[in-house]
Amino acid sequence: MTFPIQNLTVLAMLLLGLPELAADPPVTFFRGATFDLIGLPPSPAEVEAFLKDTSPNAFATVVDRLLASPQYGERWGRHWMDLVRYADTAGENSDYPVPQVYRYRN
């Protein structure tokens, strides 16, 4: 299994006179995608199912499944909330308990 970024990397290495490295096994890309998208390692059952899938779009199927999972939203929602500086209070002297905040946080 190769990806366009690998071809670009190999070309850059060859232009720099560096030796080409051996290709990583497909399970390495699977584990990397799982860590990147949901922040957790794949379960042994997920790894086994991926390795048994011999279709040419096995990796795309995994990525689609990960993007559709609630864990993806949980992982990346936290980053977006930090980006917009979301907080449960107004800050400084106007802090007061917000009884319904659990609806947004949980």
C-alpha positions in Angstrom: 0.0 0.0 0.0 1.5 3.3 -1.0 0.3 6.9 -0.6 1.1 9.9 -2.7 3.0 11.5 0.2 5.3 8.4 0.2 6.2 9.0 -3.4 7.1 12.6 -2.7 9.2 11.6 0.3 11.0 8.9 -1.7 11.7 11.4 -4.5 13.1 14.0 -2.1 15.3 11.4 -0.5 16.7 10.3 -3.8 17.3 13.9 -4.8 19.3 14.3 -1.6 21.3 11.2 -2.3 19.8 9.3 0.7 19.0 5.6 0.4 15.4 4.5 0.0 13.9 3.0 3.1 11.9 -0.2 3.2 8.1 0.4 3.1 6.2 0.2 6.3 3.7 -2.6 6.7 0.0 -1.6 6.2 -0.7 -2.1 9.9 1.6 0.8 10.7 -0.6 3.2 8.7 -3.7 1.7 10.3 -2.2 2.3 13.8 -1.1 5.8 12.9 -4.5 6.8 11.5 -6.2 5.4 14.6 -3.9 7.4 16.9 -4.2 10.6 14.9 -8.0 10.5 14.4 -9.3 9.2 17.8 -6.2 9.4 20.0 -6.4 5.7 21.0 -4.6 2.6 19.7 -6.7 0.1 17.7 -8.0 -3.0 19.5 -6.5 -6.4 18.6 -9.8 -7.3 17.0 -9.7 -4.1 14.8 -6.1 -4.9 13.8 -7.0 -8.5 12.9 -10.1 -7.3 10.9 -7.9 -4.8 9.0 -5.3 -7.4 8.1 -7.9 -9.8 6.9 -9.5 -7.2 4.6 -7.8 -7.7 1.2 -9.8 -5.1 -0.7 -7.9 -2.2 -2.3 -9.9 0.3 -0.3 -9.4 -1.3 3.1 -7.5 1.7 4.5 -10.1 4.2 3.1 -12.8 2.1 4.8 -11.0 2.3 8.1 -10.5 6.1 7.8 -14.2 6.6 7.0 -15.2 4.5 10.0 -12.9 6.5 12.3 -14.1 9.8 10.9 -17.7 8.7 11.6 -17.0 7.6 15.2 -18.0 9.7 18.2 -14.4 9.4 19.5 -13.2 11.5 16.5 -15.6 14.3 17.5 -14.6 14.1 21.1 -10.9 14.3 20.4 -11.0 17.1 17.9 -13.9 19.0 19.5 -11.7 19.6 22.5 -9.1 21.3 20.2 -11.7 23.5 18.6 -13.1 24.5 22.0 -9.6 25.5 23.0 -9.1 27.4 19.8 -12.2 29.6 20.3 -11.2 29.9 24.0 -14.4 28.3 25.2 -14.9 28.5 29.0 -17.7 27.5 31.4 -17.6 30.9 33.1 -17.5 34.5 32.2 -14.2 35.1 34.1 -13.1 37.6 36.8 -15.8 39.0 39.0 -18.7 37.8 37.0 -18.1 34.1 37.7 -21.2 32.3 38.8 -22.2 28.7 38.7 -23.9 27.6 35.5 -26.3 24.8 36.5 -26.9 23.5 33.0 -23.3 23.5 31.8 -23.1 19.7 32.0 -25.2 19.5 28.9 -22.4 21.0 26.9 -19.5 19.3 28.6 -20.7 15.7 29.0 
